[in-house]
């Protein structure tokens, strides 16, 4: 009788186990869409920039992290032996540095806005990995002219709002990356590739 109960219980839970395995395998096998070093996760409609840089093996983790902190790139929230976490120190992008004219910038109101993000840097001897997530920008209120034209001067302003790159800005209703926004990410890739490249050694420090 006990064997029969165990057999029936096994039959009851088998579909749950099988479904779990299928879901886990399907999640692991889904290939994320990429533009340059940006990765787009359609399952939760999020964006990350991930890149691995090579450096001289004489540069240790502390020296690397100090560089990004002292160069006013990262505001640290957690510093561990081989990992630095924090936020991007808010900044606008010098479009001319990356070969763009003002009116040649894709999504000009976003690309010229103050940029914000979470940053994680992981160090291994001779290289480091940078992960940029929770990308945001500060709305400058450029759309207010049209809104006020439609609804009057007392219409609510968008100026000062923190807007996210995740969700509807990047993904359409089917969960695919919008074609037009890809040019914006090519522009942003140049920016992040530049600021997260270890470029110099502070001569005042002992190496």
Secondary structure, 3 states (H helix, E strand, C coil): CHHHHHHHHHHHHHHHHHHHHHHHHHHHHCCCEEECCEEEECCCCEEEEEEEEECCCCCCHHHHHHHHHHCCCEEEEEECCCEEEEEECCECCCHHHHCCCHHHCCCHHHHCCCEEEEEEEEEECCEEEEEEEEEEEECCCCCHHHHHHHHCCCCCCCCCCEEECCHHHCECCCCCECCCCHHHHHHHHHHHHHHCCCCCCCCCCCC
